[in-house]
């Protein structure tokens, strides 16, 4: 089955007529336009094939009985027919990349399924950014593969980490900060993070991070998100009562680096980039910054990918 997309945009195209958002303006200035989604299967328009309507889209039977799941439009999440395994899936990945993760999780989409992004529009800032995200969502989900994402406070580093794993079918979120029931602002932050994540992601709150990374259940087909390394280090120093001598917890850091190096899963970890803030005024603060900076360097040395996030924008580090 040959799939040809003569257009991949939403109903009015991209840039949208009369829209002055940064995404549309940038495309218009570069004289680039994406036409509304139009699909040909073996040279025949998709609408000529037999189809079954499903919530959010339709199920098409193409040549030789091959099955295609199609999103009806922007924002739609087509539900697979009972027991269906699709040869191709045309999905609104800009709006719902986590829907691909769910389809993979249920088995409706397999590694052999041809997955394409349709109904793209100004919900994403540029074609280049779309290509970057598709690189994460459409890549084979198997590990081992380690990614370290660095950034300052409110830089968007956690959202970037979550974005990279949205299309993965099996994700565990390792929250490394201790619960703070007496801190409403912190509780609100945690709740916001949880709302942003797919409902089927498993969450584990632990400061035993090295032990968690060594779990036998997490093989090459699993993904783990660690958020974050800085809060883990602070918790470890607290547990050891070592703020007068933070360097005494170095064996815990050595253990974490060893576990990170050996993990078979796909792992994304978030950490604070200490070089983006003022030098701490206290000796314990400076010792913490030194430890975290050194730990970041050691984890980066054992990572396939390292990324810096600033104001939600991404810089891949060589």
C-alpha positions as CSV (number, residue, x, y, z in Angstrom):
1,X,0.0,0.0,0.0
2,X,1.4,3.4,-1.1
3,X,0.3,6.4,1.0
4,X,0.7,9.8,-0.7
5,X,-0.2,13.0,1.2
6,X,-0.7,15.9,-1.2
7,X,-1.6,18.0,1.8
8,X,-1.1,17.6,5.5
9,X,-2.6,20.7,7.1
10,X,-5.9,21.4,8.8
11,X,-9.0,22.5,6.9
12,X,-7.9,26.0,6.1
13,X,-4.2,25.2,5.5
14,X,-1.1,26.4,7.3
15,X,-0.7,29.4,7.5
16,X,-4.3,30.0,8.2
17,X,-5.9,32.9,6.2
18,X,-6.0,36.1,8.1
19,X,-4.1,34.7,11.1
20,X,-1.2,36.8,12.4
21,X,0.2,34.4,15.0
22,X,4.0,33.9,15.0
23,X,3.7,30.5,13.4
24,X,1.5,31.6,10.5
25,X,3.5,34.9,10.0
26,X,6.8,33.0,9.9
27,X,5.5,30.6,7.2
28,X,3.9,33.5,5.2
29,X,7.2,35.4,5.2
30,X,9.1,32.4,4.0
31,X,6.4,31.8,1.3
32,X,5.8,28.3,2.6
33,X,2.2,26.9,2.6
34,X,0.8,23.5,3.7
35,X,-2.4,22.6,1.9
36,X,-5.3,20.9,3.7
37,X,-4.9,17.2,4.3
38,X,-5.6,15.1,1.2
39,X,-4.7,11.3,1.1
40,X,-4.2,9.0,-1.8
41,X,-4.0,5.2,-1.3
42,X,-2.2,3.6,-4.3
43,X,-3.1,6.7,-6.3
44,X,-6.8,6.6,-5.3
45,X,-8.4,9.3,-3.1
46,X,-9.0,8.0,0.4
47,X,-12.7,8.9,0.3
48,X,-13.4,6.3,-2.5
49,X,-12.6,3.4,-0.2
50,X,-15.0,1.6,2.1
51,X,-14.9,3.2,5.5
52,X,-16.4,2.7,8.9
53,X,-17.0,5.7,11.1
54,X,-15.5,5.5,14.6
55,X,-15.4,8.2,17.4
56,X,-13.0,10.8,16.3
57,X,-12.5,9.6,12.8
58,X,-12.9,6.6,10.5
59,X,-11.5,3.1,9.8
60,X,-10.7,2.6,6.1
61,X,-10.2,-0.7,4.3
62,X,-7.7,-0.2,1.5
63,X,-6.2,-2.4,-1.2
64,X,-5.9,-6.1,-0.3
65,X,-7.8,-5.5,3.0
66,X,-5.2,-3.3,4.5
67,X,-6.5,-1.1,7.4
68,X,-6.0,2.6,7.9
69,X,-7.1,4.6,11.0
70,X,-7.7,8.3,10.2
71,X,-8.3,11.3,12.4
72,X,-11.3,13.3,11.2
73,X,-9.7,16.7,11.8
74,X,-7.6,18.8,14.2
75,X,-8.1,17.8,17.8
76,X,-9.7,14.4,16.9
77,X,-8.5,11.1,18.6
78,X,-9.9,8.3,16.4
79,X,-10.8,5.2,18.4
80,X,-9.8,1.9,16.9
81,X,-12.3,-0.8,15.9
82,X,-12.5,-3.7,18.3
83,X,-9.4,-5.9,17.8
84,X,-8.1,-3.9,14.8
85,X,-4.4,-3.8,14.1
86,X,-3.7,-1.1,11.6
87,X,-1.3,-1.0,8.7
88,X,-1.3,2.8,8.7
89,X,-2.5,5.5,11.0
90,X,-3.0,9.2,10.0
91,X,-3.2,11.1,13.2
92,X,-3.3,14.6,14.7
93,X,0.1,14.3,16.3
94,X,0.4,18.1,16.8
95,X,-2.6,18.1,19.1
96,X,-2.5,14.6,20.6
97,X,0.8,12.8,20.4
98,X,-0.2,10.9,23.5
99,X,-3.0,9.3,21.4
100,X,-0.3,7.5,19.5
101,X,1.1,6.3,22.8
102,X,-2.4,4.9,23.7
103,X,-2.8,3.2,20.3
104,X,0.6,1.6,20.8
105,X,-0.3,0.6,24.3
106,X,-3.5,-1.2,23.2
107,X,-1.8,-2.9,20.2
108,X,-3.8,-1.1,17.5
109,X,-0.6,0.5,16.3
110,X,2.5,-1.7,16.1
111,X,6.1,-1.2,15.0
112,X,5.0,-2.2,11.5
113,X,2.3,0.5,11.3
114,X,3.0,3.4,9.0
115,X,2.2,6.5,11.2
116,X,1.8,9.9,9.6
117,X,1.0,13.4,11.0
118,X,-2.0,15.1,9.4
119,X,-4.1,18.2,10.2
120,X,-0.9,20.1,11.1
121,X,-1.4,23.8,11.8
122,X,-0.3,26.8,13.8
123,X,-0.6,24.9,17.1
124,X,3.1,24.2,16.5
125,X,5.5,27.1,15.9
126,X,7.3,25.9,12.7
127,X,7.8,23.0,10.3
128,X,11.2,22.5,11.8
129,X,9.8,22.1,15.3
130,X,7.2,19.6,13.9
131,X,10.0,17.6,12.3
132,X,12.0,17.7,15.6
133,X,9.0,16.4,17.6
134,X,8.1,13.7,15.1
135,X,11.7,12.5,15.4
136,X,10.9,11.7,19.1
137,X,7.3,10.4,18.6
138,X,8.0,8.2,15.6
139,X,11.4,6.7,16.5
140,X,11.5,3.1,17.7
141,X,10.7,3.1,21.4
142,X,13.4,0.6,22.5
143,X,16.3,1.4,24.8
144,X,18.9,1.6,26.1
145,X,18.9,5.3,25.4
146,X,19.6,8.1,27.9
147,X,18.6,11.7,27.6
148,X,19.6,14.5,30.1
149,X,17.6,17.7,29.9
150,X,19.0,20.8,31.6
151,X,17.4,24.2,32.3
152,X,16.8,26.9,34.8
153,X,13.7,27.4,36.9
154,X,10.5,27.6,34.8
155,X,12.5,27.1,31.6
156,X,10.2,24.4,30.2
157,X,12.6,21.5,30.9
158,X,9.9,19.3,32.4
159,X,7.5,19.9,29.6
160,X,10.2,19.1,27.1
161,X,11.0,15.8,28.9
162,X,7.3,14.8,29.0
163,X,6.8,15.7,25.3
164,X,9.6,13.4,24.2
165,X,7.8,10.4,25.8
166,X,4.2,11.2,25.0
167,X,4.0,8.7,22.1
168,X,5.7,5.9,24.1
169,X,3.3,3.1,25.2
170,X,4.9,2.2,28.6
171,X,6.2,5.1,30.8
172,X,7.0,5.3,34.5
173,X,7.4,8.8,36.0
174,X,9.9,8.8,38.9
175,X,9.2,11.8,41.1
176,X,12.2,12.4,43.3
177,X,10.9,15.1,45.6
178,X,9.4,14.2,49.0
179,X,5.7,15.1,49.5
180,X,5.1,18.5,51.1
181,X,1.6,18.3,52.5
182,X,2.1,21.6,54.3
183,X,3.0,23.6,51.2
184,X,-0.1,24.4,49.0
185,X,2.0,26.0,46.3
186,X,4.1,22.9,45.9
187,X,1.1,20.7,45.9
188,X,-0.4,22.8,43.1
189,X,2.8,22.4,41.0
190,X,2.7,18.6,41.5
191,X,-1.0,18.5,40.5
192,X,-0.3,20.6,37.3
193,X,2.4,18.1,36.3
194,X,0.1,15.2,36.8
195,X,-2.7,16.8,34.7
196,X,-0.2,17.3,31.9
197,X,0.8,13.6,31.8
198,X,-1.2,10.8,30.1
199,X,-3.5,8.9,32.5
200,X,-1.9,5.6,31.9
201,X,1.6,6.7,33.0
202,X,2.7,5.1,36.2
203,X,4.0,7.4,38.9
204,X,6.5,6.4,41.6
205,X,7.7,8.8,44.3
206,X,11.1,7.8,45.5
207,X,14.5,9.1,46.5
208,X,16.0,5.6,46.0
209,X,16.8,6.6,42.4
210,X,19.6,4.2,41.6
211,X,17.7,1.3,42.9
212,X,14.6,2.3,40.9
213,X,16.7,2.5,37.7
214,X,17.9,-1.1,38.3
215,X,14.4,-2.6,38.4
216,X,14.3,-5.8,36.4
217,X,10.8,-5.0,35.1
218,X,12.2,-2.1,33.1
219,X,13.6,-3.6,29.9
220,X,14.4,-2.1,26.5
221,X,10.7,-1.6,25.7
222,X,10.0,0.6,28.8
223,X,10.5,4.3,29.3
224,X,11.3,6.1,32.5
225,X,11.1,9.9,33.2
226,X,13.1,11.2,36.1
227,X,12.1,14.6,37.5
228,X,14.4,15.7,38.8
229,X,18.0,15.2,39.6
230,X,18.4,18.4,41.6
231,X,15.5,17.6,43.9
232,X,16.8,14.1,44.4
233,X,20.2,15.5,45.4
234,X,18.6,17.8,47.9
235,X,16.5,15.0,49.4
236,X,19.6,12.7,49.7
237,X,21.5,15.4,51.6
238,X,18.4,15.9,53.9
239,X,18.2,12.2,54.5
240,X,21.8,12.0,55.5
241,X,21.7,15.2,57.6
242,X,24.7,16.3,55.6
243,X,24.1,20.0,54.9
244,X,27.2,20.8,56.9
245,X,29.2,18.4,54.7
246,X,27.3,17.8,51.4
247,X,30.3,16.1,49.9
248,X,29.8,13.1,52.2
249,X,26.9,11.9,50.0
250,X,29.3,11.3,47.0
251,X,28.9,7.5,47.2
252,X,25.2,8.0,46.4
253,X,26.1,10.0,43.3
254,X,28.6,7.3,42.2
255,X,25.8,4.7,42.6
256,X,23.4,6.8,40.5
257,X,25.9,7.3,37.7
258,X,26.5,3.5,37.6
259,X,22.8,2.7,37.5
260,X,22.3,5.4,34.7
261,X,25.1,3.9,32.7
262,X,23.6,0.3,32.9
263,X,19.9,1.0,32.5
264,X,18.4,-0.9,29.5
265,X,15.3,1.2,29.1
266,X,14.7,4.6,27.4
267,X,15.3,7.1,30.1
268,X,14.9,10.9,30.2
269,X,16.1,12.8,33.2
270,X,15.5,16.5,34.1
271,X,18.1,18.5,36.1
272,X,18.8,22.1,37.0
273,X,21.6,23.9,35.2
274,X,23.4,25.4,38.1
275,X,25.5,27.8,35.9
276,X,22.4,29.9,35.2
277,X,22.0,31.2,38.7
278,X,23.9,33.4,41.2
279,X,26.7,31.8,43.2
280,X,25.0,30.8,46.5
281,X,25.8,33.0,49.5
282,X,26.3,30.1,51.9
283,X,29.0,27.4,52.0
284,X,26.4,24.6,52.0
285,X,24.7,26.2,49.0
286,X,28.0,26.4,47.1
287,X,28.8,22.8,48.0
288,X,25.3,21.7,46.7
289,X,25.8,23.6,43.4
290,X,29.3,22.1,43.0
291,X,27.9,18.6,43.6
292,X,25.0,19.1,41.2
293,X,27.1,20.6,38.5
294,X,29.6,17.7,38.7
295,X,26.7,15.2,38.7
296,X,25.2,16.8,35.6
297,X,28.5,16.5,33.9
298,X,28.9,12.8,34.8
299,X,25.3,12.0,33.7
300,X,25.8,13.9,30.5
301,X,29.0,11.9,29.7
302,X,26.9,8.7,29.9
303,X,24.0,10.1,27.8
304,X,23.3,9.7,24.1
305,X,21.5,13.1,24.1
306,X,21.9,16.2,26.2
307,X,19.6,19.2,25.8
308,X,19.5,22.7,27.3
309,X,16.1,24.4,27.6
310,X,15.8,28.2,27.8
311,X,12.4,29.9,27.7
312,X,10.9,26.8,26.2
313,X,13.4,26.7,23.3
314,X,15.7,23.8,22.7
315,X,19.4,23.7,22.3
316,X,20.9,20.2,21.6
317,X,24.3,19.9,23.1
318,X,27.1,18.0,21.3
